[in-house]
């Protein structure tokens, strides 16, 4: 457990999910690994956060009230074109996966997910974001 956090450089992660339990789980797992996590429960709040400060990773739920996660990704790309992103959904479809791939998500994750899996995916995305030349 500690080896993973020691091997990785902490990242700044924005989590957008209207499911409180999912937000709390992600916060717990990612902060224990040494990452700085910002939590919001609406797409609008998340987009405001993205405009206000830099993040290494965006983790967004697909099914959000109002603006859905795919639209969040589109708008996030206009603000931060190189931002790594994960799309999480409890209702996976081939169409959603295809749309997520077209938007260049690092990973398409289905709920329920394992805590070790999500941590590995997030840390790989953060590492990959740092390997891209500026």
Secondary structure as UniProt FT lines:
FT   HELIX           2..7
FT   STRAND          12..16
FT   HELIX           20..32
FT   TURN            33..34
FT   STRAND          36..40
FT   HELIX           43..52
FT   STRAND          57..61
FT   HELIX           69..79
FT   TURN            81..82
FT   STRAND          84..89
FT   HELIX           94..102
FT   TURN            103..104
FT   STRAND          107..110
FT   HELIX           115..131
//
